[in-house]
Amino acid sequence: MSQAPKPELIDKVLSGERLHKEEALELFSADFFLLGELAREVRRRLHPEPIVTYIVDRNINYTNICVSGCKFCAYYRSPEEAGGYVLSFEELARKIEETLALGGYQILLQGGLNPELPFSFYEEMLSFIKERFPEIHVHAFSPPEIVYFSKISGLSIEETLKRLIAAGLDSIPGGGAEILVDRVRNRISPNKCSAEEWLKVMRIAHNLGLKTTATMMFGHIETLEERVEHLLKIRELQDETGGFTAFIPWPFQPGNTQLSVPKATPVEYLKTLAVSRIVLDNVPNIQASWVTQGPKVAQVALEFGANDFGSTMIEENVVAATGVSHRLSEDEIQRLIRDAGYEPRRRRMDYSLVA
């Protein structure tokens, strides 16, 4: 049930003061429209110009074979299951050529934890991409993948990252965060890296000069307190390293998965987005999730703290496997941003604008 936050809490938000855990939690019970107004003011303070950014890229899943067994994933196949694949390098090249032809300049490269692939496969894949397509920015390998590579290679996290950087890795996506609380992770993704391991990968990556994003998949078995704990862990690491360029919260899509929970409503999504914008005072950008919410809710998200419309998603497989499939061209993204009252601008991964 919504209620008015304490006046002093509203004053803290509007004056840019940092919120502590109890105050962040209180925001979730605030009136929906008031919460949106507060998040909008924070967004305007950080980004006074009427610009909404987006990026032209493609999600490429190089393999769907995975031993993680995450209960929220409808895309993976176990090693002994039919339907598993590993993309050939030539197929990868074809997808990148299509991306370039559509004006893309980045690929988001992620895959399952595949026991059939040695660490050298990932180095060779990066080297192949950079040799064939030196102009492409490779945004690849979320922390669970990095931890897995470290285990199968016997290398430390730092040495694993150094080898990947040498092969062509440009930045790291924030996937695999789910909720950064091990009570939750042990139940929904017991074979995936721990919360501390996820944060460790990001800390080391930032210290090596890589920029990364951060995500939160919410709306399953976590509590509101655990959502706030997740946000505070991101904020604490950002205080230390400054390496996160953006935060992307998105609601769990239960279709075709092993988790039988009600789907988060657009209102719950927008409230969580707004709280994220207010709490993460040191993360410069918040991304709307049109891929899970559709274009209209994503437009509303621009008034609830988001300043980025995400990717054109020339290809997207993981969310689509849950039965949720939205597709937008670059022209449609630009129109949606303009219709919401903002100027659309292409960006790079580091949020520098493309002329």
C-alpha positions in Angstrom: 0.0 0.0 0.0 1.4 3.4 -1.0 2.0 6.1 1.5 3.7 9.5 1.6 7.4 9.3 2.5 8.5 11.4 5.4 9.1 15.0 4.3 12.7 14.8 5.4 13.2 11.8 3.0 11.7 13.8 0.1 14.0 16.7 1.0 17.0 14.3 1.0 16.2 13.0 -2.4 15.6 16.5 -3.9 18.8 17.9 -2.4 20.9 15.0 -3.7 21.8 13.5 -0.3 22.7 9.8 -0.2 20.0 7.5 1.2 20.7 4.6 3.6 19.1 1.2 3.4 15.9 1.9 5.5 15.2 5.1 3.5 15.7 3.3 0.2 13.3 0.6 1.4 10.7 3.2 2.4 10.7 4.5 -1.2 9.1 1.3 -2.4 5.9 2.1 -0.4 5.7 5.7 -1.7 3.0 6.9 -4.0 3.6 5.8 -7.6 3.4 9.2 -9.1 5.4 10.9 -6.4 8.2 8.3 -6.8 8.3 8.9 -10.5 8.5 12.7 -9.9 11.4 12.2 -7.5 13.3 9.9 -9.9 12.7 12.4 -12.7 14.2 15.2 -10.7 17.3 13.1 -9.9 17.6 12.2 -13.6 17.3 15.9 -14.6 20.0 16.8 -12.0 22.4 14.3 -13.6 21.3 14.9 -17.2 19.8 18.3 -17.6 19.8 18.1 -21.4 16.7 16.7 -23.0 18.6 13.8 -24.6 17.9 10.0 -24.5 20.6 7.8 -25.8 20.6 4.4 -27.4 23.1 2.0 -29.0 23.0 0.1 -32.3 24.3 -3.4 -31.6 23.4 -7.1 -31.7 23.2 -9.8 -29.0 25.0 -12.9 -30.1 24.8 -16.0 -28.0 27.8 -18.1 -29.1 26.5 -21.3 -27.3 23.3 -22.3 -25.5 24.9 -25.3 -23.8 25.2 -24.6 -20.1 25.8 -26.5 -16.9 24.5 -23.7 -14.7 21.0 -24.9 -14.7 19.4 -21.6 -13.7 15.7 -22.0 -12.9 14.9 -18.7 -14.5 16.4 -19.4 -17.9 14.3 -20.8 -20.8 17.2 -20.6 -23.3 19.9 -23.0 -22.2 20.3 -26.7 -23.0 22.2 -29.1 -20.8 25.2 -30.9 -22.5 23.2 -34.1 -23.0 20.1 -32.4 -24.2 19.0 -32.0 -27.9 19.0 -28.5 -29.3 22.4 -27.4 -28.1 24.8 -25.5 -30.4 28.1 -23.7 -30.6 28.3 -21.0 -33.3 31.1 -21.5 -35.9 33.4 -18.6 -36.4 32.1 -18.2 -39.9 28.5 -18.0 -38.6 29.7 -15.5 -36.1 31.3 -13.5 -38.9 28.0 -13.5 -40.9 26.1 -12.1 -37.9 28.7 -9.3 -37.4 28.6 -8.5 -41.2 24.8 -8.2 -40.9 25.3 -5.9 -37.9 27.7 -3.6 -39.7 25.4 -3.5 -42.7 22.6 -2.3 -40.4 24.8 0.5 -39.0 25.8 -1.4 -35.9 29.2 -0.9 -34.2 29.1 -3.2 -31.2 28.2 -6.8 -30.4 27.1 -8.1 -27.0 28.6 -11.6 -26.9 27.5 -14.0 -24.2 26.9 -17.7 -23.8 26.3 -20.7 -21.6 28.9 -22.3 -19.3 29.8 -25.0 -21.8 32.0 -27.8 -20.5 33.0 -28.8 -24.0 34.9 -25.6 -24.8 38.4 -24.9 -23.5 39.5 -21.5 -22.4 41.5 -21.2 -25.7 38.2 -21.2 -27.6 37.3 -17.8 -26.1 40.7 -16.2 -26.8 40.5 -17.5 -30.4 37.0 -16.2 -30.8 38.0 -12.7 -29.7 41.1 -12.7 -31.8 39.1 -13.9 -34.8 36.6 -11.0 -34.4 39.2 -8.3 -33.9 41.3 -9.5 -36.9 38.2 -9.7 -39.2 36.3 -6.7 -37.8 38.7 -4.3 -36.0 36.1 -1.6 -36.0 33.6 -3.6 -33.8 33.5 -3.0 -30.1 33.3 -6.4 -28.3 31.1 -6.1 -25.1 31.4 -9.7 -23.9 31.4 -12.3 -21.2 29.4 -11.5 -18.0 31.0 -12.3 -14.6 29.6 -15.9 -14.3 31.4 -16.6 -17.6 34.6 -15.1 -16.4 34.5 -17.1 -13.2 33.9 -20.2 -15.2 36.8 -19.5 -17.6 39.0 -19.0 -14.5 38.0 -22.4 -13.1 38.5 -24.4 -16.3 41.8 -22.7 -17.1 43.3 -22.7 -13.6 44.0 -19.0 -14.0 43.2 -16.3 -11.5 40.3 -13.9 -12.3 42.9 -11.2 -13.0 45.0 -13.3 -15.3 41.9 -14.6 -17.1 40.8 -11.0 -17.7 44.2 -9.9 -18.9 44.3 -12.8 -21.4 40.8 -11.9 -22.7 41.8 -8.2 -23.0 44.9 -9.1 -24.9 42.7 -11.2 -27.3 40.3 -8.3 -27.9 37.8 -7.9 -25.1 36.7 -4.2 -24.9 34.1 -4.1 -22.1 32.0 -6.4 -19.9 28.2 -6.6 -19.7 26.6 -6.7 -16.3 24.6 -9.9 -16.8 24.5 -12.8 -14.3 23.9 -10.4 -11.4 20.3 -11.5 -10.9 20.0 -10.5 -7.2 23.4 -10.1 -5.5 22.3 -12.0 -2.4 23.4 -15.6 -2.0 20.2 -16.7 -0.4 18.5 -16.0 -3.7 21.3 -17.2 -5.9 21.6 -20.5 -4.1 17.9 -21.2 -4.9 17.6 -19.9 -8.5 21.1 -20.4 -9.9 23.0 -22.8 -7.5 25.8 -23.5 -10.0 26.5 -19.9 -10.9 29.1 -17.7 -9.3 28.4 -16.2 -5.8 27.5 -12.5 -5.2 31.0 -11.9 -4.0 32.5 -13.5 -7.1 30.4 -11.3 -9.3 31.5 -8.2 -7.5 35.1 -9.4 -7.6 35.1 -9.8 -11.3 33.8 -6.3 -11.8 36.3 -4.9 -9.3 39.2 -6.4 -11.1 37.9 -5.5 -14.5 37.5 -1.9 -13.5 41.0 -1.8 -12.0 42.3 -3.2 -15.3 40.6 -0.3 -17.1 37.5 -2.1 -18.5 34.2 -0.3 -18.3 31.2 -2.5 -17.4 27.4 -2.2 -16.9 25.4 -3.7 -14.0 22.0 -5.3 -14.0 19.3 -6.6 -11.7 16.8 -9.2 -12.5 14.0 -8.8 -10.0 10.4 -10.0 -9.4 11.0 -13.7 -8.6 11.8 -15.0 -5.1 13.7 -12.0 -3.7 12.4 -9.6 -1.0 12.3 -5.8 -1.3 15.1 -5.7 1.3 17.2 -7.9 -1.0 16.6 -5.6 -4.0 17.8 -2.8 -1.9 20.8 -4.8 -0.7 21.7 -5.4 -4.4 21.5 -1.7 -5.2 23.7 -0.8 -2.2 26.4 -3.4 -3.3 26.5 -1.8 -6.7 26.7 1.7 -5.2 29.5 0.6 -2.8 31.6 -0.9 -5.6 31.0 2.1 -7.8 32.3 4.3 -5.0 35.5 2.3 -5.0 36.1 2.0 -8.8 33.8 4.2 -10.8 33.8 1.6 -13.5 30.0 1.1 -14.1 28.7 3.1 -17.0 25.0 2.2 -16.5 22.5 0.2 -14.5 19.8 -1.9 -16.1 17.0 -3.3 -13.9 14.6 -5.7 -15.6 11.8 -7.9 -14.4 12.0 -11.7 -14.5 10.0 -13.3 -17.4 8.5 -16.6 -16.0 7.4 -18.1 -19.3 8.9 -21.5 -20.1 11.0 -21.5 -17.0 11.1 -23.6 -13.8 10.1 -20.7 -11.6 6.3 -20.4 -11.2 5.8 -16.9 -9.9 3.4 -14.1 -11.0 4.9 -11.8 -13.7 5.9 -8.4 -12.3 3.5 -5.6 -13.4 4.6 -2.5 -15.3 3.9 -0.5 -12.1 6.3 -2.7 -10.1 8.9 -2.3 -12.9 8.6 1.5 -13.0 8.8 1.7 -9.2 11.9 -0.4 -9.0 13.5 1.6 -11.9 12.7 4.8 -10.0 14.2 3.6 -6.7 17.3 2.5 -8.7 17.7 5.9 -10.1 17.4 7.6 -6.7 19.6 5.1 -4.8 22.4 4.8 -7.3 23.6 8.4 -7.0 27.0 7.5 -8.4 26.0 5.5 -11.5 25.5 8.0 -14.3 23.0 6.2 -16.5 19.8 4.1 -16.1 18.5 2.1 -19.0 14.9 1.4 -19.8 14.1 -2.3 -20.7 11.8 -2.2 -23.8 12.9 -5.7 -24.5 10.9 -7.0 -21.5 8.3 -4.2 -21.1 7.5 -3.2 -24.6 7.9 0.3 -26.2 5.1 2.1 -24.4 6.2 1.2 -20.8 9.8 2.0 -21.9 8.6 5.5 -22.9 7.0 6.0 -19.4 10.3 4.8 -17.9 11.9 8.0 -19.3 9.8 9.8 -16.8 10.7 7.4 -14.0 14.5 8.0 -14.0 15.7 6.3 -17.2 17.9 8.4 -19.6 18.8 5.6 -22.0 16.7 3.4 -24.3 19.1 0.6 -24.5 20.0 -1.3 -27.7 18.3 -1.8 -31.0 18.7 -5.5 -30.3 19.2 -6.6 -33.9 19.1 -10.1 -32.3 17.9 -11.2 -28.9 17.3 -14.9 -27.9 17.2 -15.3 -24.1 14.2 -13.2 -23.3 12.5 -14.4 -26.5 12.8 -18.0 -25.2 10.4 -17.0 -22.4 7.7 -16.1 -24.9 8.3 -12.3 -24.7 9.4 -10.9 -28.0 9.5 -7.2 -28.8 11.3 -5.9 -31.8 12.2 -2.2 -32.6 14.2 -0.8 -35.5 16.5 2.2 -35.0 13.9 4.4 -36.7 11.2 3.2 -34.3 13.4 3.8 -31.3 14.1 7.4 -32.5 10.4 8.0 -33.0 9.5 6.7 -29.5 12.1 8.9 -27.9 10.9 11.9 -29.8 7.3 11.2 -29.1 8.2 11.1 -25.4 9.6 14.6 -25.7 13.4 13.9 -25.9 16.1 14.1 -28.5 17.4 10.6 -29.6 21.2 10.3 -29.8 23.3 7.3 -30.7 26.0 6.4 -28.1 28.9 4.0 -27.5 29.3 1.6 -24.6 31.0 4.3 -22.5 28.1 6.7 -23.3 30.1 9.0 -25.5 27.9 10.2 -28.3 28.2 9.1 -31.9 28.3 12.2 -34.1 
